[in-house]
Amino acid sequence: MKALLHNKNYYSLILSIIFLLSCAPEQNIEQDNVEIQSISSVEKLIEHSKEFEKTIISHETPGGKIHIAIGFGIANSIMVEGDNGNIIIDASDSVYEAAQIYTNFKKLNPNPVKAIIYTHNHGDHTFGAAYYLSVQEEKPKIIAHETTDFYMQRILGIINPIISTRSTRMFGTALPEEDVINVGIGKSLNVSKSPFGYLKPDTTFSDELKLQISGINIELYHAPGETNDQLFVWLPDHKSLMPGDNIYKTFPNLYTIRGTTHRDVMGWVNSLDKMLSLNPEYIFPSHTKPIIGNDISSTLTLYRDAIQFVHDQTVRLMNEGYYPDQIIEMIELPNSIQESPFLSEFYGTVRWSVKSIFNGYLGWFNGNPAELDPLPRKKEAQMLAELVGGEEKLLFALKNAVNSNEMQWALELSDKLLALEYKSEEVKSLRYQALTYIGLRSSNPNKRNYFLTSALELNSGFDTFPIAERTEEGVKEISIDTIFSILSVRLDPDKVFNKNLIVCFNFSSGLSKTILLRNQVAAISNNYSGICDISVTTSELNLKLTLSGLLNPVLAIASGDIEIDGSSTEFLKFLSYFR
């Protein structure tokens, strides 16, 4: 059975070109006529990499020393020195990275880590936490908003495959290191370099939490923005603010192309207002370098105003009846915002933000009746081909688009021809050129990496998805509810046509769960009291390990780790129903 759980500096233009022209294993995609030029916007992105030069920056604040690790991966990790122990804010994106960071932190202060604070659920802030269990006897307190684990379980659960895939494209983790300039808010993503290291929070709060750890007075505030569970850390004695991902030195990701629920844009503005009211003297963001002194108020103000401007103008034009594709062409940031070094579009973009805001208020339907029930992709392609005189004419138009560097049009035409399955290999070759051309010229790393990775995916045999090592320790942090949710969405309906089956799970913890296969769905029940076709007795951990591929189900049954009341063969067959 396939594993049901998986995770998935400088920039040298010459090396990139060499790679992209030669890395087509098995099925070589032609690279002819891909003109490569140095573009000023891309050069600005290269310059932006200075934000992520690997270093530890230390500041002596009014309340004590604070150290921030920059450039080890995407997210910064921050250490606040206390009387007899230290606090870590954001644990980095991997155990591998946390080890490098803490080696440097420990040279500055060898006291144990008393607490780890997650500013939010994203893996680049949480996946390194487990490292701290290996370097000290006392487990650090894990502090987060009360919804952080909920959002983490969702990412680890039913949407993990698609999020992993799209994150791989967006962060360029399948690209050679020399082809990734940076990822806008950090150097690179390192989640695949070590086992999954998330630890569940043991101290949570709703709106605010004030506490003292190692003599450090800490105030935590719920601050929705980039995520709904976002918090910021205020150290009043230090006059220092840790805003999480609610501000960094690039236009904010009001929407992320890896996929996300709607981000509360005006909630983000309100969170920044709350930060402004504190009058911090130091800001230690989770991405990019600290902000110190007189620049803080103006920077926060400009940042929140940029977000509000895009929100307000999108809503204004939306109310006037414009569609998203029209609005994105109508909104231009004020000069004062455009000129800010904190608002270059190195991560989020205005265009993507507009679409997300529209969708957040009105949903996916843009209001145009022509797009309510559009033609199927293949039917639309067939009719377009007929309109131009056949598939060969459509292919000719695609070639002309590539030759004239109309690469977005080339991508759209290649979509049609691929839907028609017409000369697919030739079309893929042309599509490769279009994706590469656009990707290399994009100054937005998210777009750049997504396009370049998508180009390489056209080569058969290209492994797009580096997967982090699964471990028993990592699997423990995935809830049993998440496991059953994963099972329900992995059911192959074709395998259970006209099949009714009741499988009951009795866990050593006292918990019981039942899967009722009916109507080609796997309905999950926590309190089923009827007759079971198959009864399974095991521990929650053993089932997690089995479904994650770490424990062979046949061996688990043979050893007694999984006990079956009924047919073992039927249970194994039952597992095969889930892809």
RAMO-V276800 format. One record per backbone hydrogen bond with DSSP energy under -0.5 kcal/mol. CO is the residue of the C=O (numbers start at 1). NH is the residue of the N-H. E is the energy in kcal/mol with one decimal. If there is no record, write none. Layout:
<<CO & NH & E> <CO & NH & E>>
This chain:
<<6 & 8 & -1.0> <7 & 468 & -1.3> <9 & 11 & -0.6> <11 & 13 & -0.7> <12 & 16 & -1.9> <13 & 17 & -2.2> <14 & 18 & -2.4> <15 & 19 & -2.5> <16 & 20 & -2.7> <17 & 21 & -1.8> <18 & 22 & -0.6> <19 & 22 & -1.5> <19 & 23 & -1.6> <23 & 25 & -0.9> <25 & 27 & -3.2> <26 & 28 & -0.8> <28 & 30 & -0.5> <31 & 34 & -1.1> <33 & 35 & -1.1> <35 & 37 & -0.5> <37 & 39 & -0.5> <39 & 43 & -2.3> <40 & 44 & -1.9> <41 & 45 & -1.4> <42 & 46 & -2.2> <43 & 47 & -2.2> <44 & 48 & -1.9> <45 & 49 & -0.7> <46 & 49 & -1.0> <47 & 50 & -1.8> <48 & 51 & -2.1> <49 & 52 & -2.0> <50 & 53 & -1.1> <55 & 57 & -0.5> <55 & 70 & -2.8> <56 & 58 & -0.5> <57 & 68 & -2.6> <59 & 61 & -1.0> <59 & 66 & -2.3> <61 & 64 & -1.2> <64 & 61 & -2.3> <65 & 81 & -2.2> <66 & 59 & -2.6> <67 & 79 & -3.0> <68 & 57 & -2.5> <68 & 70 & -0.6> <69 & 77 & -1.3> <70 & 55 & -2.3> <73 & 187 & -1.7> <77 & 69 & -3.2> <78 & 89 & -2.9> <79 & 67 & -2.8> <79 & 81 & -0.5> <80 & 87 & -2.3> <85 & 82 & -1.1> <86 & 114 & -2.8> <86 & 115 & -1.1> <87 & 80 & -2.6> <88 & 90 & -0.6> <88 & 117 & -2.9> <89 & 78 & -2.0> <92 & 128 & -1.6> <94 & 98 & -2.6> <95 & 99 & -2.1> <96 & 100 & -1.3> <97 & 101 & -2.4> <98 & 102 & -3.0> <99 & 103 & -1.8> <100 & 104 & -1.2> <101 & 105 & -2.4> <102 & 106 & -3.0> <103 & 107 & -0.8> <104 & 108 & -0.8> <105 & 108 & -1.0> <105 & 109 & -2.0> <112 & 86 & -2.8> <112 & 114 & -0.7> <114 & 141 & -2.6> <115 & 88 & -2.7> <116 & 118 & -0.5> <116 & 143 & -2.9> <117 & 90 & -2.5> <117 & 119 & -0.6> <119 & 231 & -2.0> <122 & 125 & -2.1> <122 & 126 & -0.7> <123 & 126 & -0.5> <123 & 127 & -2.5> <125 & 91 & -2.9> <126 & 129 & -1.7> <127 & 197 & -0.6> <128 & 131 & -1.5> <129 & 132 & -1.6> <130 & 133 & -1.5> <130 & 134 & -0.6> <131 & 134 & -1.6> <141 & 116 & -3.3> <141 & 143 & -0.6> <142 & 202 & -2.3> <142 & 203 & -2.1> <143 & 118 & -2.8> <144 & 205 & -0.6> <145 & 148 & -1.6> <147 & 151 & -2.1> <148 & 152 & -2.4> <149 & 153 & -2.9> <150 & 154 & -1.6> <151 & 155 & -1.9> <152 & 156 & -2.7> <153 & 157 & -1.2> <154 & 159 & -1.2> <157 & 160 & -1.7> <159 & 163 & -2.5> <160 & 164 & -2.8> <161 & 165 & -2.1> <162 & 166 & -2.7> <163 & 167 & -2.4> <164 & 168 & -2.1> <165 & 169 & -1.7> <166 & 170 & -2.7> <167 & 171 & -2.9> <168 & 172 & -0.8> <168 & 173 & -1.1> <168 & 174 & -0.6> <172 & 175 & -1.3> <176 & 179 & -2.2> <177 & 180 & -1.4> <178 & 12 & -0.9> <179 & 181 & -0.7> <183 & 185 & -1.2> <185 & 288 & -0.5> <186 & 183 & -2.8> <190 & 193 & -2.0> <191 & 194 & -0.7> <195 & 95 & -0.7> <197 & 130 & -2.4> <203 & 144 & -2.0> <205 & 146 & -2.5> <207 & 222 & -2.8> <209 & 220 & -3.2> <211 & 218 & -3.1> <213 & 216 & -2.2> <214 & 83 & -3.3> <215 & 217 & -0.6> <216 & 213 & -1.9> <216 & 218 & -0.6> <218 & 211 & -2.3> <219 & 234 & -3.2> <220 & 209 & -2.3> <221 & 232 & -2.1> <227 & 225 & -2.1> <227 & 230 & -0.9> <230 & 223 & -3.2> <232 & 221 & -2.1> <232 & 234 & -0.5> <233 & 235 & -0.5> <233 & 242 & -2.9> <234 & 219 & -2.2> <234 & 236 & -0.8> <235 & 238 & -0.7> <235 & 239 & -1.0> <235 & 240 & -1.7> <239 & 281 & -2.4> <239 & 282 & -1.7> <240 & 235 & -2.7> <241 & 243 & -0.6> <241 & 284 & -2.9> <242 & 233 & -2.4> <243 & 246 & -1.4> <244 & 286 & -1.7> <248 & 250 & -2.5> <251 & 348 & -2.4> <252 & 254 & -1.8> <254 & 263 & -0.5> <256 & 259 & -1.7> <263 & 265 & -1.3> <264 & 268 & -1.8> <265 & 269 & -1.8> <266 & 270 & -2.4> <267 & 271 & -2.0> <268 & 272 & -2.0> <269 & 273 & -2.1> <270 & 274 & -2.0> <271 & 275 & -1.8> <272 & 276 & -2.5> <273 & 277 & -1.8> <274 & 278 & -0.5> <275 & 278 & -1.3> <276 & 279 & -1.5> <281 & 293 & -2.5> <282 & 241 & -2.5> <283 & 285 & -0.7> <283 & 291 & -2.2> <286 & 76 & -3.4> <291 & 283 & -2.4> <292 & 295 & -1.0> <293 & 296 & -1.7> <294 & 298 & -0.6> <295 & 299 & -2.2> <296 & 300 & -2.8> <297 & 301 & -2.3> <298 & 302 & -2.4> <299 & 303 & -2.3> <300 & 304 & -2.5> <301 & 305 & -2.2> <302 & 306 & -2.1> <303 & 307 & -1.7> <304 & 308 & -2.4> <305 & 309 & -2.7> <306 & 310 & -2.0> <307 & 311 & -2.3> <308 & 312 & -3.4> <309 & 313 & -2.5> <310 & 314 & -1.9> <311 & 315 & -2.4> <312 & 316 & -2.5> <313 & 317 & -2.3> <314 & 318 & -2.5> <315 & 319 & -2.5> <316 & 320 & -0.9> <317 & 322 & -2.1> <318 & 321 & -1.5> <323 & 326 & -1.2> <323 & 327 & -2.5> <324 & 328 & -2.3> <326 & 329 & -1.0> <327 & 330 & -1.9> <327 & 331 & -1.2> <330 & 332 & -0.5> <334 & 337 & -0.9> <334 & 338 & -2.7> <335 & 339 & -2.4> <337 & 340 & -1.3> <340 & 343 & -1.6> <342 & 250 & -0.8> <344 & 251 & -3.2> <344 & 346 & -2.2> <346 & 445 & -0.6> <348 & 347 & -0.7> <349 & 353 & -1.7> <350 & 354 & -2.5> <351 & 355 & -1.7> <352 & 356 & -1.9> <353 & 357 & -2.7> <354 & 358 & -2.5> <355 & 359 & -2.4> <356 & 360 & -2.6> <357 & 361 & -1.6> <358 & 362 & -2.8> <359 & 363 & -2.3> <364 & 366 & -0.5> <367 & 369 & -0.7> <368 & 371 & -2.2> <369 & 372 & -1.3> <369 & 373 & -0.6> <376 & 380 & -2.8> <377 & 381 & -2.2> <378 & 382 & -2.4> <379 & 383 & -2.3> <380 & 384 & -2.2> <381 & 385 & -2.5> <382 & 386 & -2.3> <383 & 387 & -2.0> <384 & 388 & -1.8> <385 & 389 & -0.9> <385 & 390 & -4.1> <390 & 394 & -1.7> <391 & 395 & -2.5> <392 & 396 & -2.3> <393 & 397 & -2.1> <394 & 398 & -1.9> <395 & 399 & -2.4> <396 & 400 & -2.2> <397 & 401 & -2.2> <398 & 402 & -2.2> <399 & 403 & -2.7> <400 & 404 & -1.9> <401 & 406 & -2.9> <402 & 405 & -1.4> <405 & 407 & -1.5> <406 & 410 & -2.0> <407 & 411 & -2.2> <408 & 412 & -2.0> <409 & 413 & -2.4> <410 & 414 & -2.5> <411 & 415 & -1.8> <412 & 416 & -1.3> <413 & 417 & -2.1> <414 & 418 & -2.5> <415 & 419 & -1.8> <416 & 420 & -1.4> <417 & 421 & -0.5> <417 & 422 & -2.2> <418 & 421 & -0.6> <421 & 423 & -0.6> <423 & 427 & -2.5> <424 & 428 & -2.9> <425 & 429 & -1.8> <426 & 430 & -1.9> <427 & 431 & -2.8> <428 & 432 & -2.8> <429 & 433 & -1.6> <430 & 434 & -1.9> <431 & 435 & -2.9> <432 & 436 & -2.6> <433 & 437 & -2.5> <434 & 438 & -2.4> <435 & 439 & -2.7> <436 & 440 & -2.6> <437 & 441 & -0.9> <439 & 442 & -1.3> <443 & 445 & -0.7> <444 & 448 & -3.0> <445 & 449 & -3.1> <446 & 450 & -1.8> <447 & 451 & -2.6> <448 & 452 & -2.5> <449 & 453 & -2.4> <450 & 454 & -2.2> <451 & 455 & -2.0> <452 & 456 & -1.8> <453 & 457 & -1.9> <454 & 458 & -0.5> <455 & 458 & -1.3> <456 & 459 & -1.7> <458 & 460 & -0.6> <459 & 462 & -1.8> <460 & 27 & -0.5> <461 & 463 & -0.5> <462 & 464 & -0.9> <464 & 466 & -0.6> <469 & 196 & -1.2> <471 & 475 & -2.4> <472 & 476 & -1.9> <473 & 477 & -0.6> <474 & 477 & -1.0> <475 & 478 & -1.8> <477 & 479 & -0.6> <479 & 483 & -1.7> <480 & 484 & -2.0> <481 & 485 & -2.0> <482 & 486 & -2.4> <483 & 487 & -2.0> <484 & 488 & -2.1> <485 & 489 & -1.6> <486 & 490 & -1.0> <487 & 490 & -0.7> <488 & 491 & -0.7> <490 & 579 & -3.0> <491 & 493 & -0.8> <492 & 495 & -1.3> <492 & 496 & -0.5> <493 & 496 & -0.9> <494 & 497 & -0.7> <496 & 499 & -2.1> <501 & 503 & -0.5> <501 & 517 & -3.4> <502 & 504 & -0.5> <502 & 533 & -1.7> <502 & 534 & -1.8> <503 & 515 & -2.8> <504 & 536 & -3.5> <505 & 507 & -0.5> <505 & 513 & -2.2> <506 & 538 & -1.8> <507 & 510 & -2.2> <511 & 507 & -2.8> <513 & 505 & -3.6> <514 & 516 & -0.6> <514 & 525 & -2.6> <515 & 503 & -2.6> <515 & 517 & -0.7> <516 & 518 & -0.7> <516 & 523 & -2.3> <517 & 501 & -1.7> <518 & 521 & -2.2> <521 & 518 & -2.0> <521 & 523 & -0.8> <523 & 516 & -2.8> <525 & 514 & -2.5> <534 & 504 & -3.0> <535 & 565 & -3.1> <536 & 506 & -3.3> <537 & 563 & -2.8> <538 & 508 & -1.3> <539 & 543 & -1.9> <540 & 544 & -2.4> <541 & 545 & -2.9> <542 & 546 & -2.2> <543 & 547 & -2.6> <544 & 548 & -1.5> <545 & 550 & -2.2> <545 & 551 & -1.4> <546 & 549 & -1.2> <547 & 4 & -3.5> <552 & 556 & -2.6> <553 & 557 & -2.2> <554 & 558 & -2.3> <555 & 559 & -2.3> <556 & 560 & -0.7> <556 & 561 & -1.3> <556 & 562 & -1.9> <557 & 560 & -0.6> <563 & 537 & -2.6> <563 & 565 & -0.5> <564 & 566 & -0.9> <565 & 535 & -2.0> <566 & 568 & -0.6> <567 & 571 & -1.8> <568 & 572 & -2.4> <569 & 573 & -2.3> <570 & 574 & -2.4> <571 & 575 & -2.1> <572 & 576 & -1.4> <574 & 577 & -1.5> <575 & 578 & -1.6> <577 & 492 & -3.0> <577 & 579 & -0.6>>
